[in-house]
């Protein structure tokens, strides 16, 4: 282990990086393309510094196609005991109804418990929370013909009353999200019959990863990746999720450009993460012939707000957690370490048998219009980037890595299930 006292990321510079990209960057849109060009130019400035051309490869943009779904119609009308239409948004990657929709009994099933779902055959069910594939399977097995889930809070007004759009494989069931306040009205009025109409189509979008590689001095055949996604959801500009992570990855590139590592390092800004980790999946596929050389992935996702704590979500053998704990204690960096599968691009590397972690920080406004640069702190960016660089320097420079590089069997099973859904 080492003290890394020379690591001093510039939080003000990182904040400016976030501010310069303070616009919606949904996958495949002009906003995402603009941000990719910005990141590429920032990386090119660093790589073009005198003398660095000998060990920093030319920054590059790796283009790919991102499959997606486009909502064409999402309608929910309560037919009995009253008639009223409510604003809903389709669960993308789910099923469509017939063109005329489906008319069926409407049933509130709370959290989707077995007793409530025992009455769901032939009905459209309302579930309290957004659902994932396991609950959708449960709803289908109960015989329901569609589902509606609740999002938002009772305090929302104006724009915040717009339902959130979710992407889930919905097992041949049409699904939609409705706002909390509308759901309350529906349940209070004891809705018993509805018409649900969901129409969507599959499309393809152009997206890109931005990457740059520093060749290692002693172990150039071994690769350490530092990653973050730069796309956002369409609802907001994604300063916290995740351009702050992108800024921290750029600070790491700046540091290692000046302090050349022993192992080769690749810095990657992924597109289309919000569509289902599409950018990172494209990366491991297009670099499949060298994945056996990858020794560790350090990912950042959700970062930069002041009031919160840094978490290292480690998808690897517990020996990695023990080593990281000792490293963070030696360098007096406050973190919580969790040994689990993490729902971010680190999953993609762990799925390919590469030990991985995601650096994550508590925050406000994820996937909403409130995820703006005003809530980002230069101090938090500097602290997070120092934690990231310290962990990366340890992995990139240790002569012998002291941890088991095998992904535990239970995590392998969970990852296989994750990417199969």
Secondary structure as GFF3:
##gff-version 3
##sequence-region A 1 421
A	DSSP	alpha_helix	11	20	.	.	.	ID=ss1
A	DSSP	alpha_helix	30	47	.	.	.	ID=ss2
A	DSSP	three_ten_helix	52	54	.	.	.	ID=ss3
A	DSSP	beta_strand	60	80	.	.	.	ID=ss4
A	DSSP	beta_strand	84	90	.	.	.	ID=ss5
A	DSSP	beta_strand	102	108	.	.	.	ID=ss6
A	DSSP	alpha_helix	114	117	.	.	.	ID=ss7
A	DSSP	beta_strand	123	127	.	.	.	ID=ss8
A	DSSP	alpha_helix	133	141	.	.	.	ID=ss9
A	DSSP	beta_strand	146	151	.	.	.	ID=ss10
A	DSSP	three_ten_helix	158	161	.	.	.	ID=ss11
A	DSSP	beta_strand	174	179	.	.	.	ID=ss12
A	DSSP	alpha_helix	180	188	.	.	.	ID=ss13
A	DSSP	beta_strand	193	214	.	.	.	ID=ss14
A	DSSP	beta_strand	219	229	.	.	.	ID=ss15
A	DSSP	pi_helix	239	243	.	.	.	ID=ss16
A	DSSP	alpha_helix	244	258	.	.	.	ID=ss17
A	DSSP	beta_strand	263	270	.	.	.	ID=ss18
A	DSSP	three_ten_helix	273	275	.	.	.	ID=ss19
A	DSSP	alpha_helix	278	286	.	.	.	ID=ss20
A	DSSP	three_ten_helix	288	293	.	.	.	ID=ss21
A	DSSP	beta_strand	294	300	.	.	.	ID=ss22
A	DSSP	beta_strand	310	315	.	.	.	ID=ss23
A	DSSP	alpha_helix	318	330	.	.	.	ID=ss24
A	DSSP	beta_strand	336	339	.	.	.	ID=ss25
A	DSSP	alpha_helix	346	351	.	.	.	ID=ss26
A	DSSP	beta_strand	356	361	.	.	.	ID=ss27
A	DSSP	three_ten_helix	373	375	.	.	.	ID=ss28
A	DSSP	alpha_helix	378	397	.	.	.	ID=ss29
A	DSSP	alpha_helix	409	420	.	.	.	ID=ss30
###
